[in-house]
Amino acid sequence: MPRSLNPFRALKAHRNFRIFWIGQAVSLTGSWVQIVAQGWLALELSNDPFIVGVVSAAGSFPVLVFSLYGGVIADRYDKRKLVMIGQGLLALEAALLWWFVVSDTITIPWLLALATFAGVVSAFEIPARQALLIELVVRDDLMDAIALNTSAFNLARILGPSIAAAVIASAGLAWCFGLNALSFAAVLAGLVMLRLPPYVRPVDRPSPIAGLKEGIRYMFNTTEIIVVMRMVSVFSIFGVPYLTLMPVFAREALGLGASGYGLLMTATGVGALSGALFLAAVGGRIRRGRLFALASLAFPLMILALSATGQPPVAGFVVLIAGLFMILQTALANGILQAIVPDDLRGRVMAAYVVVYVGFAPIGSFTGGALARMIGIQWTLAAGGAVMLLFALWTFWKHPELRAL
C-alpha cells in the first residue's frame, strides 16, 4: 500500500505520541513567548548587542558542559521521569523571571543566572526527551515523528512571537514569563497520561564514565555519525547569530520595534513549520541525504541574502525561506542519526547531538555579539553565511556518500 502523504499520519496512528505532541506544542509556545521577551529584555537593560548574545549563551553553555553526562543518565534511568523533573524545574525558572520583572528588580546578573539555571536543566532534560521519542512510535514512523516534533517547535515559533508582541504591548514584558510558567502544565499533564510499559532498569549497566567512553568511541568509529555531527556543529556556531541577534537586526538594520521583531520571528516560524510538515509528509518517500545536502546549501545562501537587505518586507520573505531550509537541515540531521544509532546508545548519541546543536551555540552567540558590536549586524550575518556555505560545499565534495543516506 502506498505510504500516505498526510503529514499528521503519525499523530493519528500513535496515541502516546499524539498526547506528547499536544503538550509539547503548548509548552513550546510558552517557551517562545519567553525567548522573544528575554531577548528584548536583555536589549532594554543593556542597550548592547553583545549582552544579548551573552544572555543567549548563558542558556546554552551548560548544555555544552553537561549534556554528554545527561545522555548517560538518559540511558540508565526512566526517561519519562527525567523529562517530568526537567520540565518542572523549567517552569520554576520562568516563574522566577516573572517575579523579578513584575517587581522591577530584574538586573543583567539575575537574567544571566536564571538563563544559566535553565541551561543546566536542559542539559539533562533534552537528551532524555529526544531518546523518549522512539518509545512513542514504531521505528518505521520515527522520521515522521521527528518532523512532527519539529513542527510543534515551529508552530510555537509562529504563535509565540505574535503572542509575545501582543502581551508586551498590552500587559508588559513580565507577563510573557508568567505565561510561559503556566504553559508547562500542558506538557506535564501529557507526560502523566502516557501509557508506557513499566520501566525496566538495565541489568548490566556500565559505570557512568565507562558508558560515556563507550558512546564517544561508537560515534568516532561511525563515519556517517561523525560527519553529520561536524556539519551540525558548524551550522550551530555560525548560524546562531541569525536568531540570537534578530532583535539587533530588527532594530538596527530594519528600524523596527518589538512588534516588528515579533513579526520577523513569526515569519521564520511559518517557513520552519512549512518545512517540518513537508518532511513529515514525504519523509518515507525521499532520499534523506539529497534533501540534507540541498538544505545545507540553501540555508546559508538565505542568510547571505538577509545580510544584504534593509527592507522589512524583503527581510520577512527571506527569513521565511531561511526558516524552511533551516528546519529541513536540522530535522534531517536528527533523523539520520536516530536511524543509524542502536537503542542502547540512543541517549548518549542524542546527547552528543544536543551538545553540538545547542551546546555549541554559545560560541556563536559570543562571537556574533562581539562581531556585531565591531563591524555591524549585517556584516556579522554575511560572515556566518559564508562560512556555512563553504563548509557545506567541502563536506559534500569530501563525503559524497552522505547524499545516498
C-alpha positions as a printed NumPy array, in Angstrom:
array([[ 0.   ,  0.   ,  0.   ],
       [ 1.437,  3.446, -0.92 ],
       [ 2.582,  5.475,  2.071],
       [ 0.131,  8.257,  2.992],
       [ 1.181, 11.831,  2.276],
       [-0.801, 13.046,  5.292],
       [ 1.849, 14.858,  7.394],
       [-0.146, 14.134, 10.566],
       [-0.35 , 10.365,  9.995],
       [ 1.926,  9.536, 12.963],
       [-0.282, 11.608, 15.279],
       [-3.333,  9.641, 14.211],
       [-1.586,  6.269, 14.478],
       [ 0.067,  6.633, 17.911],
       [-1.918,  7.785, 20.961],
       [ 1.146,  8.32 , 23.162],
       [ 2.859, 10.452, 20.546],
       [-0.339, 12.458, 19.967],
       [-0.658, 13.319, 23.678],
       [ 3.046, 14.123, 23.954],
       [ 2.937, 16.308, 20.817],
       [-0.035, 18.377, 22.014],
       [ 1.612, 19.043, 25.376],
       [ 4.879, 19.961, 23.661],
       [ 3.13 , 22.353, 21.256],
       [ 1.506, 24.264, 24.131],
       [ 4.626, 24.357, 26.296],
       [ 6.934, 25.321, 23.425],
       [ 4.618, 28.186, 22.502],
       [ 5.11 , 29.495, 26.015],
       [ 8.857, 28.983, 25.694],
       [ 8.958, 31.067, 22.504],
       [ 6.992, 33.814, 24.226],
       [ 9.771, 33.82 , 26.825],
       [12.597, 33.679, 24.248],
       [11.279, 36.776, 22.477],
       [10.725, 38.62 , 25.759],
       [14.127, 37.615, 27.148],
       [15.986, 38.881, 24.071],
       [14.134, 42.184, 24.146],
       [14.6  , 42.496, 27.924],
       [18.361, 41.963, 27.578],
       [18.487, 44.671, 24.904],
       [16.419, 47.091, 27.02 ],
       [18.54 , 46.529, 30.147],
       [21.907, 46.827, 28.392],
       [21.395, 48.536, 25.005],
       [24.295, 46.318, 23.869],
       [24.113, 43.569, 21.202],
       [26.996, 41.773, 22.906],
       [24.964, 41.397, 26.113],
       [22.057, 39.996, 24.073],
       [24.462, 37.343, 22.805],
       [25.847, 36.702, 26.293],
       [22.364, 36.111, 27.753],
       [21.586, 33.646, 24.973],
       [24.95 , 31.95 , 25.517],
       [24.273, 31.62 , 29.254],
       [21.294, 29.41 , 28.447],
       [23.276, 27.276, 26.007],
       [26.749, 26.939, 27.548],
       [25.695, 24.471, 30.309],
       [24.332, 22.207, 27.57 ],
       [27.838, 22.049, 26.114],
       [29.313, 21.154, 29.5  ],
       [26.761, 18.695, 30.895],
       [24.781, 17.133, 28.02 ],
       [27.073, 14.165, 27.392],
       [26.649, 13.139, 31.012],
       [22.931, 13.855, 30.594],
       [22.899, 11.259, 27.814],
       [24.476,  8.672, 30.11 ],
       [21.745,  9.398, 32.679],
       [19.063,  9.066, 29.969],
       [20.359,  5.572, 29.059],
       [20.385,  4.494, 32.732],
       [17.071,  5.793, 34.138],
       [13.376,  6.22 , 33.304],
       [13.299,  8.815, 30.513],
       [ 9.738,  9.938, 31.218],
       [10.547, 10.75 , 34.863],
       [13.682, 12.625, 33.828],
       [11.669, 14.741, 31.379],
       [ 8.996, 15.468, 34.008],
       [11.585, 16.649, 36.54 ],
       [13.264, 18.84 , 33.927],
       [10.011, 20.417, 32.764],
       [ 9.001, 21.184, 36.355],
       [12.305, 22.959, 37.022],
       [11.991, 24.989, 33.813],
       [ 8.524, 26.085, 34.952],
       [10.101, 27.283, 38.205],
       [12.716, 29.288, 36.276],
       [10.006, 31.015, 34.22 ],
       [ 8.035, 31.844, 37.384],
       [11.135, 33.392, 38.974],
       [11.738, 35.516, 35.878],
       [ 8.119, 36.709, 36.069],
       [ 8.55 , 37.705, 39.716],
       [11.813, 39.6  , 39.136],
       [10.404, 41.553, 36.196],
       [ 6.99 , 42.316, 37.71 ],
       [ 8.68 , 43.538, 40.914],
       [11.09 , 45.672, 38.85 ],
       [14.121, 44.023, 40.451],
       [15.489, 42.289, 37.356],
       [19.124, 43.012, 36.501],
       [21.54 , 41.632, 33.919],
       [23.257, 39.414, 36.568],
       [19.899, 37.911, 37.619],
       [18.912, 37.426, 33.976],
       [22.22 , 35.632, 33.342],
       [21.837, 33.48 , 36.468],
       [18.334, 32.312, 35.566],
       [19.306, 31.654, 31.944],
       [22.247, 29.562, 33.202],
       [19.967, 27.588, 35.538],
       [17.641, 26.816, 32.607],
       [20.644, 25.7  , 30.574],
       [21.795, 23.263, 33.26 ],
       [18.303, 21.735, 33.48 ],
       [18.081, 21.499, 29.679],
       [21.402, 19.638, 29.533],
       [19.716, 16.691, 31.256],
       [16.134, 17.134, 30.013],
       [16.745, 17.434, 26.253],
       [18.707, 14.151, 25.759],
       [16.045, 12.267, 27.746],
       [13.235, 13.859, 25.699],
       [14.976, 13.104, 22.388],
       [15.581,  9.48 , 23.391],
       [11.992,  9.086, 24.659],
       [10.603,  9.661, 21.165],
       [11.346,  6.108, 19.933],
       [ 9.17 ,  4.743, 22.777],
       [ 6.137,  6.682, 21.499],
       [ 6.099,  5.397, 17.883],
       [ 7.283,  2.382, 15.884],
       [10.707,  2.664, 14.247],
       [ 9.245,  2.985, 10.718],
       [ 7.45 ,  6.164, 11.811],
       [10.443,  7.703, 13.585],
       [11.351, 10.145, 10.792],
       [ 7.729, 11.323, 10.61 ],
       [ 7.638, 11.731, 14.407],
       [10.875, 13.741, 14.406],
       [ 9.481, 16.002, 11.674],
       [ 6.197, 16.452, 13.561],
       [ 8.06 , 17.123, 16.792],
       [ 9.966, 19.774, 14.872],
       [ 6.677, 21.113, 13.512],
       [ 5.44 , 21.585, 17.099],
       [ 8.556, 23.639, 17.804],
       [ 7.938, 25.767, 14.741],
       [ 4.202, 26.118, 15.276],
       [ 5.305, 27.543, 18.619],
       [ 7.818, 29.761, 16.802],
       [ 4.913, 31.224, 14.794],
       [ 2.471, 31.649, 17.67 ],
       [ 4.951, 32.535, 20.407],
       [ 6.412, 35.768, 18.957],
       [ 2.951, 37.   , 17.94 ],
       [ 1.613, 36.316, 21.428],
       [ 4.721, 37.901, 22.949],
       [ 4.299, 41.065, 20.874],
       [ 0.65 , 41.337, 21.973],
       [ 1.441, 40.655, 25.642],
       [ 4.354, 43.128, 25.695],
       [ 2.135, 45.823, 24.167],
       [-0.863, 45.191, 26.428],
       [ 0.462, 43.843, 29.737],
       [ 4.246, 44.273, 29.729],
       [ 7.289, 42.004, 29.491],
       [ 6.743, 40.339, 32.868],
       [ 3.612, 38.535, 31.763],
       [ 5.449, 36.816, 28.916],
       [ 7.398, 34.932, 31.58 ],
       [ 4.278, 34.274, 33.636],
       [ 2.502, 32.856, 30.592],
       [ 5.418, 30.524, 29.924],
       [ 5.375, 29.252, 33.51 ],
       [ 1.692, 28.333, 33.139],
       [ 2.252, 26.604, 29.777],
       [ 4.343, 23.84 , 31.375],
       [ 1.17 , 22.396, 32.897],
       [ 0.222, 21.048, 29.451],
       [ 3.372, 19.032, 28.869],
       [ 3.456, 17.736, 32.451],
       [-0.167, 16.563, 32.144],
       [ 0.651, 14.871, 28.841],
       [ 3.616, 13.014, 30.351],
       [ 1.4  , 11.716, 33.174],
       [-1.18 , 10.46 , 30.632],
       [ 1.277,  8.393, 28.548],
       [ 0.648,  4.634, 28.544],
       [ 4.105,  3.1  , 28.533],
       [ 5.311, -0.34 , 29.655],
       [ 6.707, -0.372, 33.204],
       [10.266,  0.873, 33.221],
       [12.83 , -1.93 , 33.458],
       [16.248, -0.907, 34.699],
       [19.075, -2.309, 32.51 ],
       [20.642, -5.365, 34.167],
       [24.201, -4.713, 33.034],
       [24.918, -1.019, 33.336],
       [28.481,  0.239, 32.912],
       [29.722,  2.961, 35.221],
       [28.86 ,  6.484, 34.053],
       [32.444,  7.101, 32.893],
       [32.618,  3.765, 31.059],
       [29.225,  4.455, 29.479],
       [30.398,  7.874, 28.336],
       [33.561,  6.42 , 26.802],
       [31.533,  3.702, 25.052],
       [29.258,  6.284, 23.453],
       [32.122,  8.52 , 22.315],
       [34.027,  5.535, 20.876],
       [30.976,  4.412, 18.901],
       [30.417,  7.882, 17.419],
       [34.029,  8.376, 16.333],
       [34.112,  4.895, 14.782],
       [30.955,  5.527, 12.706],
       [31.8  ,  7.758,  9.736],
       [28.252,  8.878,  8.918],
       [27.627,  9.971, 12.507],
       [30.829, 11.968, 12.915],
       [30.397, 13.718,  9.544],
       [26.796, 14.726, 10.341],
       [27.891, 15.884, 13.809],
       [30.58 , 18.09 , 12.256],
       [28.032, 19.638,  9.908],
       [25.592, 20.322, 12.755],
       [28.331, 21.861, 14.904],
       [29.437, 24.333, 12.206],
       [25.843, 25.335, 11.467],
       [25.18 , 25.765, 15.191],
       [28.169, 28.053, 15.688],
       [27.794, 30.174, 12.56 ],
       [24.018, 30.037, 12.13 ],
       [23.181, 31.006, 15.713],
       [23.56 , 34.806, 15.227],
       [20.699, 34.616, 12.698],
       [18.229, 34.041, 15.554],
       [20.112, 35.2  , 18.652],
       [20.759, 38.648, 17.203],
       [17.398, 39.041, 15.461],
       [16.321, 41.815, 17.878],
       [19.51 , 43.693, 16.955],
       [18.94 , 43.141, 13.213],
       [15.306, 44.238, 13.545],
       [16.19 , 47.475, 15.326],
       [19.488, 48.469, 13.694],
       [19.211, 47.179, 10.117],
       [15.436, 47.489,  9.614],
       [14.448, 50.222, 12.087],
       [11.766, 48.071, 13.719],
       [10.479, 47.923, 17.287],
       [ 9.382, 44.986, 19.456],
       [ 6.272, 44.259, 17.355],
       [ 8.292, 44.265, 14.118],
       [10.824, 41.935, 15.7  ],
       [ 7.994, 39.618, 16.705],
       [ 6.698, 39.589, 13.125],
       [10.145, 38.672, 11.797],
       [10.32 , 35.756, 14.223],
       [ 6.812, 34.747, 13.183],
       [ 7.85 , 34.706,  9.514],
       [10.805, 32.486, 10.423],
       [ 8.416, 30.147, 12.201],
       [ 5.993, 29.996,  9.253],
       [ 8.835, 28.879,  6.995],
       [10.128, 26.387,  9.524],
       [ 6.666, 24.906, 10.126],
       [ 6.189, 24.539,  6.362],
       [ 9.487, 22.684,  6.111],
       [ 8.653, 20.383,  9.015],
       [ 5.212, 19.479,  7.626],
       [ 6.716, 18.859,  4.188],
       [ 9.243, 16.482,  5.742],
       [ 6.543, 14.701,  7.768],
       [ 4.537, 14.153,  4.57 ],
       [ 7.345, 12.888,  2.322],
       [ 9.894, 11.609,  4.859],
       [ 9.401,  7.971,  3.865],
       [ 9.476,  8.645,  0.115],
       [12.641, 10.687, -0.363],
       [16.39 , 10.171, -0.201],
       [17.146, 11.993,  3.031],
       [20.794, 12.572,  2.173],
       [19.997, 14.508, -1.002],
       [17.495, 16.757,  0.756],
       [20.   , 17.234,  3.586],
       [22.59 , 18.429,  1.044],
       [20.105, 20.821, -0.585],
       [19.041, 22.321,  2.745],
       [22.658, 22.626,  3.938],
       [23.483, 24.761,  0.89 ],
       [20.252, 26.762,  0.675],
       [20.141, 27.89 ,  4.32 ],
       [23.472, 29.789,  4.27 ],
       [22.515, 31.338,  0.913],
       [19.402, 32.756,  2.59 ],
       [21.481, 34.158,  5.451],
       [23.736, 35.865,  2.908],
       [20.641, 37.317,  1.22 ],
       [19.299, 38.531,  4.582],
       [22.568, 40.323,  5.354],
       [22.215, 42.34 ,  2.142],
       [18.704, 43.71 ,  2.744],
       [17.495, 46.683,  4.712],
       [13.829, 46.486,  3.676],
       [11.421, 44.871,  6.202],
       [ 9.126, 43.193,  3.586],
       [12.117, 41.645,  1.778],
       [13.659, 40.582,  5.082],
       [10.362, 38.954,  6.106],
       [10.285, 36.877,  2.914],
       [13.95 , 35.88 ,  3.224],
       [13.635, 34.755,  6.858],
       [10.568, 32.717,  5.896],
       [12.587, 30.779,  3.281],
       [15.572, 30.603,  5.632],
       [13.347, 29.092,  8.315],
       [12.15 , 26.408,  5.9  ],
       [15.648, 25.271,  4.944],
       [16.986, 25.638,  8.49 ],
       [14.439, 23.204,  9.848],
       [14.903, 20.745,  6.995],
       [18.636, 20.717,  7.678],
       [18.351, 20.196, 11.433],
       [15.45 , 17.695, 11.344],
       [17.154, 15.599,  8.671],
       [20.399, 15.559, 10.651],
       [18.436, 14.373, 13.701],
       [16.583, 11.742, 11.661],
       [19.734, 10.393, 10.01 ],
       [21.409,  9.99 , 13.401],
       [18.369,  8.309, 15.004],
       [18.071,  5.886, 12.073],
       [21.686,  4.759, 12.485],
       [22.13 ,  4.519, 16.261],
       [21.249,  1.343, 18.233],
       [18.682,  1.742, 21.012],
       [21.108,  1.077, 23.877],
       [23.284,  4.022, 22.774],
       [20.453,  6.356, 21.747],
       [20.573,  8.605, 24.814],
       [24.321,  9.146, 24.505],
       [24.316,  9.819, 20.76 ],
       [21.375, 12.196, 21.046],
       [23.158, 13.912, 23.933],
       [26.139, 14.459, 21.635],
       [23.736, 15.893, 19.052],
       [22.368, 18.236, 21.721],
       [25.935, 19.278, 22.613],
       [26.797, 20.286, 19.061],
       [23.358, 21.703, 18.173],
       [22.575, 23.565, 21.389],
       [25.801, 23.498, 23.405],
       [27.991, 24.969, 20.661],
       [25.535, 27.851, 20.279],
       [27.281, 29.968, 22.965],
       [30.335, 30.165, 20.711],
       [28.152, 31.672, 18.004],
       [26.35 , 33.907, 20.476],
       [29.573, 35.304, 21.934],
       [31.354, 35.767, 18.612],
       [28.221, 37.02 , 16.873],
       [27.548, 39.6  , 19.582],
       [31.185, 40.742, 19.599],
       [31.315, 40.982, 15.797],
       [28.019, 42.865, 15.661],
       [29.457, 45.379, 18.11 ],
       [32.621, 45.823, 15.982],
       [31.5  , 45.5  , 12.347],
       [27.699, 45.704, 12.465],
       [24.931, 43.121, 12.376],
       [24.725, 42.8  ,  8.577],
       [28.421, 42.002,  8.12 ],
       [28.161, 39.524, 11.011],
       [25.342, 37.647,  9.291],
       [27.251, 37.693,  5.977],
       [30.344, 36.188,  7.601],
       [28.346, 33.375,  9.199],
       [26.53 , 32.562,  5.966],
       [29.791, 32.437,  4.004],
       [31.463, 30.057,  6.479],
       [28.463, 27.68 ,  6.5  ],
       [28.225, 27.655,  2.696],
       [31.931, 26.909,  2.197],
       [31.903, 24.156,  4.834],
       [28.819, 22.505,  3.312],
       [30.375, 22.552, -0.172],
       [33.561, 20.976,  1.184],
       [31.703, 18.31 ,  3.202],
       [29.554, 17.055,  0.318],
       [32.563, 17.06 , -2.016],
       [34.658, 15.122,  0.51 ],
       [31.848, 12.713,  1.543],
       [29.545, 12.157, -1.463],
       [28.205,  9.048,  0.324],
       [26.138, 11.375,  2.554],
       [23.77 , 12.033, -0.333],
       [23.   ,  8.289, -0.509],
       [21.725,  8.022,  3.09 ]])
